[in-house]
Amino acid sequence: MQVQTQGSVMDPKEVYGPFFGNRWIQLTFAVLGMVMIANLQYAWTLFVPPLRQAFGWSLPAVQLGFTLFILFETYTQPIEGFLLDRFGPRVFFTVAGVLVGIGWTALGYVKTLPALYFFYGLAGLGAGFVYGGSIATAVRWFPDKRGLASGIIAAGFGAGSAPFIPFIGRMLEHQGYATAFQYTGILQGLVILVVAQILRNPPGTNHASHAAQNKARPEGKRGFAPWEMLKTPHFWLIYLMFIFMATGGLLVTAQTKPFAKDIGIASSIVILAVTVDRLSNGLGRVTWGWVSDRIGRETTMVIAYTLNAVFVFLMPILGHNPVMFIALVFFIMFTWGEIFSLFPSVTADRFGTTYAASNYGFVYSAKGIGGILGGYVAALLAQKAGWTTVFDVAALMAFLAGMGALILNRMPKPVLPEAKTGGGITTQG
């Protein structure tokens, strides 16, 4: 891959060398970083019952920790993206490794809910650094395969906990939750520190380079800045769709074991289901990302989100059967995980990659609202109205997200203010 900047072509391998300048090496290590933050979100459901048993905390109280993790992971991303766009990923992945390592490991020592909230939130802050930097790596290094690359990156997060789930399950059973937190926390922090030393932005694609290019060549192309993106109706529709889709998947992520316990599903079946859904989550991100490169992002969204609504709706109806429980978890996550490959791609398609990390940071913050709804609010609603109501609401939201994709597909692409006034600047994908 060669990068065009200021009238010249820059070869990443000449700038960084054959190893660091190889975009597949960059993608591989970005995926590895995502794998190291996957447990923070997707293995959490396994820790909920042991924590409740150890301290007598209520389900909503424990799941507030999950909600706070999601909030710290998502709502800090616009700021993190702003810094990543300007200074590159290395320093921020280094900080992330420290935050993830300390935050997740410390959960093995907490004795109070405030301590649980603080350290889980700290781990979420580090996870946000890793997530934003990894997604930016995909959309910048692979402009020709944006959906596929974003899907591969996102699969690292969606499926990354799968190899750990059986080991975590055994540690929880034989050594306790504290040991499980400690071992995985130290490992994850150290690996992220290694990843930090590898990742680079493609030469000429950071904010400073684009600013210099635009100043030297007023006719040059650039993408939307965040404040310009926020003024478009496209952003707000995308944001609402993200909220609707994030809720159902995070509901399943956080509540699988509590829901299974209430309907009489054995713990061994839950462990298998959680392992399977990590794999289907990752598979869905790659598969639907690849499909979107061929049939279009919005068409892919309509198909996947509508299917997701059906599977979520069926969970409280058929999920009492262990085989159906596993199958429905598989298909829910297979048709949900792609939001993390489709939304960064559709954002870059419409708003360019000049401010890729910053812009997607704003879009990704919608996951925070989904975390509130799928975590704490879902736990409260389940106590008051039952699990069927919870899943019905989530299914309706997924269906509405699919209808939103139809609307988005019919909207003309946004145009920068300079282009509207004859400045000649258009978005760059």
C-alpha positions as CSV (number, residue, x, y, z in Angstrom):
1,M,0.0,0.0,0.0
2,Q,1.3,3.5,-0.9
3,V,0.0,6.7,0.7
4,Q,-0.6,9.9,-1.3
5,T,0.4,13.0,0.7
6,Q,1.3,16.5,-0.4
7,G,1.7,15.5,-4.0
8,S,4.0,12.6,-3.4
9,V,3.6,8.9,-2.8
10,M,4.9,7.5,0.5
11,D,5.7,3.8,0.8
12,P,5.1,2.7,4.4
13,K,7.9,0.0,4.1
14,E,10.4,2.7,3.1
15,V,9.3,4.9,6.0
16,Y,9.0,2.3,8.7
17,G,10.9,-0.7,7.3
18,P,9.5,-4.0,6.0
19,F,8.2,-5.2,9.3
20,F,6.5,-2.1,10.8
21,G,5.5,-0.9,7.4
22,N,3.6,-4.0,6.5
23,R,-0.1,-3.3,6.9
24,W,-0.9,-7.0,7.7
25,I,1.6,-6.9,10.6
26,Q,-0.1,-3.7,11.8
27,L,-3.5,-5.4,11.5
28,T,-2.3,-8.5,13.3
29,F,-1.0,-6.7,16.3
30,A,-4.1,-4.4,16.5
31,V,-6.2,-7.6,16.6
32,L,-3.9,-8.9,19.4
33,G,-4.6,-5.8,21.4
34,M,-8.3,-6.3,20.9
35,V,-8.1,-9.9,22.1
36,M,-6.5,-8.6,25.3
37,I,-9.4,-6.4,26.2
38,A,-12.1,-8.9,25.2
39,N,-12.4,-10.6,28.7
40,L,-13.1,-7.2,30.3
41,Q,-16.5,-7.2,28.6
42,Y,-17.3,-10.7,27.4
43,A,-16.1,-12.8,30.4
44,W,-17.8,-10.5,32.9
45,T,-21.0,-12.5,33.0
46,L,-19.1,-15.4,34.5
47,F,-17.9,-13.3,37.5
48,V,-21.3,-11.9,38.4
49,P,-22.6,-14.9,40.4
50,P,-19.4,-15.4,42.4
51,L,-19.2,-11.7,43.3
52,R,-22.8,-11.7,44.4
53,Q,-22.3,-14.9,46.5
54,A,-19.1,-13.6,48.1
55,F,-20.5,-10.2,49.2
56,G,-24.3,-10.6,49.0
57,W,-24.7,-7.8,46.5
58,S,-27.8,-7.5,44.4
59,L,-27.8,-8.1,40.6
60,P,-28.5,-4.4,39.7
61,A,-25.6,-3.3,42.1
62,V,-23.1,-5.7,40.5
63,Q,-24.3,-4.9,36.9
64,L,-23.9,-1.2,37.6
65,G,-20.2,-2.0,37.5
66,F,-20.6,-3.4,34.0
67,T,-22.5,-0.2,33.0
68,L,-19.7,2.0,34.3
69,F,-17.1,-0.1,32.4
70,I,-19.1,0.5,29.2
71,L,-19.4,4.2,30.0
72,F,-15.7,4.7,30.6
73,E,-14.8,2.6,27.6
74,T,-17.1,4.6,25.3
75,Y,-17.7,8.2,26.5
76,T,-14.0,8.9,26.7
77,Q,-13.4,7.8,23.1
78,P,-14.0,11.2,21.5
79,I,-11.1,12.7,23.6
80,E,-9.0,9.6,23.1
81,G,-9.6,9.7,19.4
82,F,-8.7,13.4,19.3
83,L,-5.3,12.6,20.9
84,L,-4.8,9.4,18.8
85,D,-5.3,11.4,15.6
86,R,-2.6,13.8,16.6
87,F,0.1,11.7,18.4
88,G,-0.3,8.2,17.1
89,P,-1.1,4.9,19.0
90,R,2.1,4.0,20.7
91,V,2.0,6.2,23.8
92,F,-1.8,5.6,24.3
93,F,-1.5,1.8,24.0
94,T,1.3,2.0,26.6
95,V,-1.0,3.8,29.0
96,A,-3.8,1.4,28.1
97,G,-1.7,-1.6,29.1
98,V,-1.1,-0.1,32.5
99,L,-4.8,0.8,33.0
100,V,-6.1,-2.5,31.9
101,G,-3.5,-4.5,33.9
102,I,-4.1,-2.6,37.1
103,G,-7.9,-2.2,36.7
104,W,-8.7,-5.8,35.9
105,T,-6.2,-7.4,38.3
106,A,-7.4,-5.2,41.2
107,L,-10.9,-6.6,40.8
108,G,-9.6,-9.7,42.5
109,Y,-8.9,-7.7,45.7
110,V,-11.9,-5.4,46.0
111,K,-14.2,-5.7,49.0
112,T,-16.7,-2.9,48.4
113,L,-18.9,-1.8,45.5
114,P,-17.2,1.6,45.2
115,A,-13.9,-0.2,44.7
116,L,-15.4,-2.5,42.1
117,Y,-16.8,0.5,40.2
118,F,-13.5,2.4,40.3
119,F,-11.2,-0.4,39.1
120,Y,-13.7,-1.8,36.5
121,G,-14.0,1.8,35.2
122,L,-10.2,2.2,35.1
123,A,-10.0,-1.0,33.0
124,G,-12.7,0.4,30.8
125,L,-10.7,3.6,30.2
126,G,-7.7,1.5,29.1
127,A,-9.9,-0.6,26.9
128,G,-11.2,2.5,25.2
129,F,-7.7,3.5,24.2
130,V,-7.1,0.1,22.7
131,Y,-10.4,-0.1,20.9
132,G,-10.2,3.4,19.3
133,G,-6.6,2.9,18.2
134,S,-7.2,-0.5,16.7
135,I,-10.3,0.5,14.7
136,A,-8.4,3.5,13.4
137,T,-5.6,1.1,12.3
138,A,-8.1,-0.8,10.2
139,V,-9.8,2.1,8.4
140,R,-6.5,3.8,7.7
141,W,-4.3,1.0,6.6
142,F,-7.1,-0.7,4.5
143,P,-9.0,1.9,2.5
144,D,-9.6,-0.8,-0.2
145,K,-10.9,-3.4,2.3
146,R,-12.4,-1.3,5.0
147,G,-15.3,-3.6,5.9
148,L,-13.2,-6.7,6.0
149,A,-10.4,-5.1,8.0
150,S,-12.7,-3.5,10.5
151,G,-14.4,-6.9,10.8
152,I,-11.1,-8.6,11.5
153,I,-10.2,-6.0,14.1
154,A,-13.6,-6.1,15.8
155,A,-13.5,-9.9,15.7
156,G,-10.5,-9.8,18.0
157,F,-12.7,-8.1,20.6
158,G,-15.8,-10.2,19.9
159,A,-14.1,-13.6,19.9
160,G,-10.9,-12.8,21.8
161,S,-12.3,-14.1,25.1
162,A,-13.3,-17.5,23.6
163,P,-9.9,-19.2,24.4
164,F,-10.0,-17.8,27.9
165,I,-13.6,-18.8,28.8
166,P,-12.9,-22.5,29.6
167,F,-9.8,-21.6,31.7
168,I,-11.7,-18.8,33.5
169,G,-14.5,-21.2,34.2
170,R,-12.1,-23.8,35.7
171,M,-10.4,-21.1,37.8
172,L,-13.7,-19.8,39.1
173,E,-14.7,-23.3,40.1
174,H,-11.4,-24.5,41.6
175,Q,-9.4,-21.3,42.6
176,G,-12.0,-18.6,42.9
177,Y,-12.8,-15.3,41.2
178,A,-9.8,-13.5,42.7
179,T,-7.3,-15.7,41.0
180,A,-9.1,-15.5,37.7
181,F,-9.0,-11.7,37.8
182,Q,-5.3,-11.6,38.8
183,Y,-3.9,-14.0,36.2
184,T,-5.8,-12.6,33.3
185,G,-5.3,-9.0,34.3
186,I,-1.5,-9.3,34.5
187,L,-1.3,-11.2,31.2
188,Q,-3.6,-8.7,29.3
189,G,-1.7,-5.7,30.6
190,L,1.7,-7.1,29.6
191,V,0.7,-8.1,26.1
192,I,-0.9,-4.7,25.4
193,L,2.4,-3.1,26.3
194,V,4.1,-5.2,23.7
195,V,1.5,-4.2,21.1
196,A,2.1,-0.6,21.9
197,Q,5.6,-0.8,20.6
198,I,4.5,-2.1,17.2
199,L,1.6,0.0,16.0
200,R,2.0,2.9,13.7
201,N,-0.3,5.2,11.6
202,P,0.3,5.0,7.9
203,P,2.8,7.8,6.9
204,G,1.0,11.0,6.1
205,T,-2.3,10.1,7.6
206,N,-2.2,11.7,11.0
207,H,-4.0,15.0,11.7
208,A,-0.9,17.2,11.4
209,S,-0.1,15.8,7.9
210,H,-3.6,16.4,6.7
211,A,-3.6,19.9,8.1
212,A,-0.3,20.7,6.3
213,Q,-1.7,19.2,3.1
214,N,-4.9,21.2,3.3
215,K,-3.0,24.4,3.9
216,A,-0.6,23.8,1.1
217,R,-3.3,22.5,-1.3
218,P,-6.7,24.1,-0.7
219,E,-8.1,21.9,-3.3
220,G,-7.0,18.8,-1.5
221,K,-9.4,16.3,-0.1
222,R,-10.1,15.9,3.6
223,G,-12.7,14.3,5.8
224,F,-15.2,15.8,8.2
225,A,-13.9,17.1,11.4
226,P,-15.9,16.0,14.5
227,W,-17.7,19.3,14.9
228,E,-18.7,19.2,11.2
229,M,-19.9,15.6,11.5
230,L,-22.1,16.4,14.5
231,K,-24.0,19.0,12.5
232,T,-25.2,16.4,10.0
233,P,-28.5,14.3,10.3
234,H,-26.5,11.3,9.1
235,F,-24.5,11.2,12.3
236,W,-27.6,11.3,14.5
237,L,-29.3,8.6,12.6
238,I,-26.2,6.4,12.8
239,Y,-25.9,7.2,16.5
240,L,-29.5,6.2,17.2
241,M,-29.1,3.0,15.3
242,F,-26.0,2.2,17.2
243,I,-27.8,2.7,20.5
244,F,-30.6,0.4,19.4
245,M,-28.3,-2.4,18.3
246,A,-25.8,-2.1,21.2
247,T,-28.5,-2.6,23.8
248,G,-29.5,-6.2,22.8
249,G,-26.0,-7.5,22.4
250,L,-24.8,-6.0,25.7
251,L,-28.0,-7.4,27.4
252,V,-26.9,-10.9,26.3
253,T,-23.3,-10.2,27.2
254,A,-24.0,-9.0,30.7
255,Q,-27.1,-11.1,31.6
256,T,-26.5,-14.5,30.0
257,K,-25.7,-16.2,33.3
258,P,-28.2,-14.5,35.5
259,F,-31.0,-15.1,32.9
260,A,-29.8,-18.8,32.5
261,K,-29.9,-19.3,36.3
262,D,-33.4,-17.9,36.5
263,I,-34.7,-20.3,33.8
264,G,-32.9,-23.3,35.1
265,I,-30.0,-23.7,32.6
266,A,-27.0,-25.5,34.1
267,S,-23.7,-23.7,34.6
268,S,-21.9,-26.1,32.3
269,I,-24.3,-25.2,29.5
270,V,-23.8,-21.5,30.2
271,I,-20.0,-21.9,29.9
272,L,-20.4,-23.7,26.6
273,A,-22.9,-21.1,25.4
274,V,-20.6,-18.2,26.4
275,T,-17.6,-19.9,24.6
276,V,-19.7,-20.5,21.5
277,D,-21.1,-16.9,21.4
278,R,-17.5,-15.5,21.6
279,L,-16.7,-17.4,18.4
280,S,-20.0,-16.5,16.7
281,N,-19.5,-12.9,17.7
282,G,-16.1,-12.7,16.1
283,L,-17.2,-14.7,13.0
284,G,-20.1,-12.4,12.5
285,R,-17.9,-9.3,12.5
286,V,-15.7,-10.7,9.8
287,T,-18.5,-12.3,7.7
288,W,-20.8,-9.3,7.7
289,G,-17.9,-6.9,7.2
290,W,-16.8,-8.9,4.1
291,V,-20.4,-9.0,2.9
292,S,-20.8,-5.2,3.3
293,D,-17.8,-4.6,1.0
294,R,-19.8,-6.4,-1.7
295,I,-23.5,-5.5,-1.2
296,G,-23.2,-2.3,0.7
297,R,-23.2,-1.3,4.4
298,E,-26.8,-0.4,4.6
299,T,-28.2,-3.4,2.9
300,T,-26.1,-5.6,5.1
301,M,-27.4,-3.8,8.2
302,V,-31.0,-4.3,7.2
303,I,-30.5,-8.1,6.8
304,A,-28.3,-8.6,9.9
305,Y,-30.3,-6.4,12.3
306,T,-33.7,-7.9,11.2
307,L,-32.4,-11.4,11.8
308,N,-31.0,-10.3,15.2
309,A,-34.5,-9.0,16.2
310,V,-36.0,-12.4,15.4
311,F,-33.4,-14.3,17.5
312,V,-33.6,-12.0,20.4
313,F,-37.4,-12.2,20.4
314,L,-37.2,-16.0,20.5
315,M,-34.8,-16.3,23.4
316,P,-37.4,-16.2,26.3
317,I,-39.7,-18.4,24.3
318,L,-37.3,-21.2,23.3
319,G,-34.3,-20.6,25.5
320,H,-35.5,-22.9,28.3
321,N,-34.2,-25.8,26.2
322,P,-30.4,-26.2,26.6
323,V,-29.8,-26.9,22.9
324,M,-32.0,-24.0,21.8
325,F,-30.4,-21.8,24.5
326,I,-26.9,-22.4,23.0
327,A,-28.2,-22.0,19.4
328,L,-30.0,-18.8,20.1
329,V,-27.0,-17.3,21.9
330,F,-24.9,-18.3,18.9
331,F,-27.2,-16.6,16.3
332,I,-27.9,-13.5,18.4
333,M,-24.2,-12.8,18.7
334,F,-23.5,-13.7,15.0
335,T,-26.0,-11.1,13.9
336,W,-25.0,-8.6,16.5
337,G,-21.2,-8.5,16.6
338,E,-21.0,-6.9,13.1
339,I,-22.1,-3.5,14.4
340,F,-18.5,-3.1,15.4
341,S,-17.3,-3.6,11.8
342,L,-20.2,-1.9,10.0
343,F,-20.5,1.3,12.1
344,P,-16.8,2.3,11.8
345,S,-17.0,1.5,8.1
346,V,-20.2,3.4,7.4
347,T,-18.8,6.3,9.5
348,A,-15.6,6.4,7.4
349,D,-17.6,6.0,4.2
350,R,-19.6,9.2,4.9
351,F,-17.1,11.3,6.9
352,G,-13.7,10.3,5.6
353,T,-10.6,9.1,7.5
354,T,-8.8,12.3,8.3
355,Y,-10.3,12.3,11.8
356,A,-11.1,8.6,11.8
357,A,-10.4,7.9,15.5
358,S,-12.1,11.1,16.7
359,N,-15.2,10.7,14.5
360,Y,-15.7,7.0,15.4
361,G,-15.1,7.9,19.0
362,F,-18.3,10.0,19.0
363,V,-20.2,7.3,17.2
364,Y,-18.9,4.6,19.5
365,S,-20.0,6.5,22.5
366,A,-23.6,5.3,21.7
367,K,-22.4,2.0,23.1
368,G,-22.4,3.7,26.5
369,I,-26.1,4.2,26.4
370,G,-26.5,0.6,25.2
371,G,-24.5,-0.4,28.2
372,I,-26.8,1.4,30.6
373,L,-29.9,-0.1,28.9
374,G,-28.5,-3.6,28.5
375,G,-26.8,-3.7,31.9
376,Y,-28.3,-1.8,34.9
377,V,-31.7,-1.0,33.3
378,A,-32.2,-4.5,32.0
379,A,-31.5,-5.9,35.4
380,L,-34.0,-3.6,37.0
381,L,-36.6,-4.3,34.3
382,A,-36.1,-8.1,34.7
383,Q,-36.8,-7.9,38.4
384,K,-40.0,-5.8,37.9
385,A,-41.4,-7.2,34.6
386,G,-39.6,-10.4,33.8
387,W,-37.1,-11.4,31.2
388,T,-39.7,-11.8,28.4
389,T,-40.3,-8.0,28.5
390,V,-36.6,-7.3,28.5
391,F,-36.0,-9.4,25.4
392,D,-39.1,-8.1,23.6
393,V,-37.9,-4.5,24.0
394,A,-34.4,-5.4,22.8
395,A,-35.9,-7.2,19.7
396,L,-38.0,-4.1,18.8
397,M,-34.9,-1.9,19.0
398,A,-33.0,-4.2,16.7
399,F,-35.8,-4.1,14.2
400,L,-36.0,-0.3,14.3
401,A,-32.2,-0.1,13.7
402,G,-32.7,-2.2,10.5
403,M,-35.4,0.3,9.4
404,G,-33.0,3.1,10.1
405,A,-30.5,1.6,7.7
406,L,-33.1,1.8,5.0
407,I,-33.5,5.5,5.7
408,L,-29.7,6.1,5.8
409,N,-29.3,4.4,2.4
410,R,-31.7,6.9,0.8
411,M,-30.0,10.0,2.2
412,P,-27.5,11.8,0.0
413,K,-23.9,11.7,1.4
414,P,-23.0,14.7,3.5
415,V,-21.0,17.5,1.9
416,L,-18.4,19.7,3.7
417,P,-19.2,23.4,4.2
418,E,-16.3,24.4,1.9
419,A,-17.7,22.3,-0.9
420,K,-21.1,23.9,-0.5
421,T,-19.6,27.3,-0.9
422,G,-17.4,26.4,-3.8
423,G,-14.2,25.8,-1.8
424,G,-13.6,22.6,-3.7
425,I,-13.0,20.4,-0.6
426,T,-14.8,17.1,-0.6
427,T,-14.6,14.1,1.7
428,Q,-11.9,11.6,1.4
429,G,-12.7,8.0,2.1
